[in-house]
């Protein structure tokens, strides 16, 4: 096992163990596939660490996890640096385990208060409630049930020449409660009624 800035082609040198979705890993497989170059004294402890790390990866819905380097301090395995990504769609199931994570807005923009409010509703339900505000001065607002349908509607609106008028992208799906649906609809309606409509007609621009 090698490390450092001069390690070279990591993909060519890395040891691999393929684990199928829903499949557990055991110490024998980990030791045989990944830790052949580790000394006999350290191998059991490191094998235990890797197995526990994989369980953590699954239980917390990680999308990516990298530790570099890992060292031994006495008999303890210590990761010195770690980078990880979690799957935001698992927030309802794993949010309490994650703790206070500040999920950034997409690059180049900040959340509007309405987007933040809907995101808060989404975190409280196993259903899906999404809202992205595109243009509050536009004239085409959508409130679509279903993630696939929301994409089709948005594409169709743009194909018909109303892309500059499209005000929002969002969807509600997964059987949200009446209260959550009400709050979602109220948020969109409040945005719709905020800007004055002073141009006659709905000709595409």
N, C-alpha and C positions, 0 to 999 in steps of 0.2 A: 504494500500500500504506500502510495506516494502523495505528497502534497506540496504546497508552496506555489510561488509564482512561476516556477520553472517546471511545473509538472508536465507541461506539454498537452497532448491531445487527450483530454479527460475521457471523451466518449470511447476512444480506442482502448484505454487502459482500465476503465471502470469495471468492477464486478457487478453482475446484475442478478436479480431474483424476481421473476415475474409472478405476481400475485393477482389472481382473478378477483373481480368484484364479489364481495360476500364471503371470500375465502380467508381463513385464518392462517397465520404463519406459525411455524413451530421452530424450536431451537435447533433441531437437527438440520432442517433445510437452510436456515440462516447461516449456521456454522459452515455447512458444506459449500454453499454457493457464494458467500460473501467474505468469510473470515479465514480463508485458508492460509493467508500470509501473517496472521496474527499469532503471537506467541501463545503457547499452551496455557501459561499462567493467566493471561488476560482474556483468553477467548470466552470462557463461561460468563464472565461479568459483562463483556461487550455483547455477547449473544443475548443475554437477558435485557440489556439496554435497547437493542435494536427491536426486539419483539414488543417491548413496552412502548417504544416510540411508534411503531406501526399501529398498535391499538389506539394510541392517542390520536394519531393521524386520522383514523377512521371515525372515532367517536366525536371528534371536534370538526369534522367535515372540512379538513384542509384540502385546498386545491394544489398546494405546492409547499414543500418543506425542504430546506437545505441547511445542513450543519457543517461548518468548516472553520476551524478544525475541532476534533474531539481529542481530549487528552485524559490520561489517568492521573488523579491526585490520590496517592495511596491506592486503596481499592475502589475508589469512586470514579465513575465516568463523568467527565465534566465537558459539556459543549461550550466552547469559547465564543462562538459566533453563530447566530441563527437567523435565517430569513424565512418567512412563511407568508402564505396567502390563504385566506379562508373563503369559502363559497357563501356569498351573501344570501343566496336563496335558502340556506339552512339556518338563517338567523332565528326563525321561530323555534326550531328544535334545539339549537345550540347557543342561543344568545346568553342564557344565564351562565353557561360554562365559559364562554368567551370573556365575560365581564364587560367593562366599559371600553369598547372599541369605537374609535371615531372613524366611521366610513367616509372616505373622501368623496366629494362630488366628481363627476367626470372632468377630465383635464380641461382647463380653460374657462370654467364657469363655476359659479357658486349656487347653492340651492336657494330657491325662493322660499318665503315662509310657507306658502301653500304646498310646495314639494316636500318640505320638511315635515309638515303636518301629516300628509298622506303617507310618508315614509314611516312616521310614528304609528299610524293606524296599521300599516302593513306588518310591523314588528309584533303587534299584539294579536295577530290572527294567523291561522294556518292557511288562510286564503291568500290571494295575491291582489294587492292594490298598488297601482303604479301611476305616477303622474310626472310628466316633464312639460314644463311651460316653454313654448317656442316663441309665441308672438301674441301678447295680450291685446294688441291693436288689430289683430286679424278678425275674420268673420266666420271661420269654420271651426267649430268646437266639436270634439267627439267624446262620447262616453260609451265605450264599447265593452261588451262582455266577452272575454276570451282573448288570450295572448295572440293566437294565430289570426283571429279576426281583426284585432287592432292593427296588425301589420298590413293586412290586405286593405283595410279602410284607408290607412295613411297613404299607402302606395297609390290607391285609386284616386284619392283627392289630388295628389301631386300630378298623376297622369292626366287628369282633366284640366290642369292648368291653374289650380288653386294653391300651389305650394306656398306662395307668399301670404296666403290667407289662413293657412293651417296654424291654429293657435296652440295646440297641445298634442302630445302623444301620451297615451295611457291605456290602462285596461283594468278591469276588475274580473276576477275569475276564482274558481275554487270554492264556490258557495260561501261568500262572506255573509255575515249576519245582516239583518235588516238595519241595525244601528250603524254598522260599518258602511253599508251601502248608502245610507242616508247621509252620513258625514262626508263620504266621497263625493256624492252628487252635490251636496251643499257647497263644497269647496269649489267645484267646477262652475256651478251657477254663480257664485260670488265673483269669480274671475270674469265670467261672461258679461256680467252687468256692470263691470267697473269702467269700461271704456265707452264713450259715446259713439253711436253709429250715425255719422253725418254724411255718408256718401250713399247716394241712391244706387240700387241695382246690385247684382252679384256677378258682374262680368269678370271672368278670369283676367289676371294681369300678368 
